[in-house]
Amino acid sequence: MEIDDDEANNDDAADNNVEISLLAFTGINMGNVMQLAVFIGGSTLHAMVDMGSTHCFFITAVAQRLGLCPTLCPGLSVGVANGERLPSSGVCRVVPVRIGKEMFDIDIYIMDLGGYEMVLGCYWLCTLVETETMITIMKQAEDT
């Protein structure tokens, strides 16, 4: 999967190309899934790192528990790897997220997922341009 830098920074283009992997959507844990502890507003979440998903996702209950109000995007749907398109109830823009010692501002789409509280997709991975940041995140994943 290739991601154009211009597209990764364009909200309108990104909203039209939102995809989630079947693994992330169903929550099936195959045992070799990378997971990270993610901190948002004093709460700890367990996030799946998924190269098969384009964007980041929350389950609806997490957004509510954190008091986040998603921006409604009428007609927004998320493509699933099996070809289906499922509705999303919106997107929480520029959510401050801490992973290890690193801070990120992430757009997070809301939809009901099968097992993970949060999914970190390819657009987030593209922000890890500094090798040092990537190494820090990977070491934390080994400890989770």
C-alpha positions, 0 to 999 in steps of 0.5 A: 500500500502506497500513501502519497504525502499530499494525500496523507495531509488532505482531510477531504481526500483522506475522508474519501479513502478510509479503509480498515483491514478485516483483522482490525475490524473483527478483532481477531488476535492471531498472536502476532499482532503488534499492540501499543499502550496509548495514552489519551486524556489520562486513560490508557488504551490498547491499540493495534498497529495495522498496516492494512488499515489506512487510518486510525479508529476508535470504538464508539464507546472509547470516544464517549468514555474520553468525552470526545465529540466526533465531527459528523461526516454525512455519508462517510463510510469505511471500506473493509477488506472484504469489499463491504463499506460500513458507516462511520459515525464521524471523526475526532480531529487532532486528538492528542495521543501519547505513545511512550514519550512521544506525542502525536495529534491524530485524526481518529475515525469512529466505528464499532470494532470487534476487539481492539479499542483503537487501531493505528493505521498507515497514515499514523505510521507515515508520521514516524519519519524519524528513525529514533522515534520509530525505534522507541515505538517498536521497543515499547511494542515489545514490552506490551 
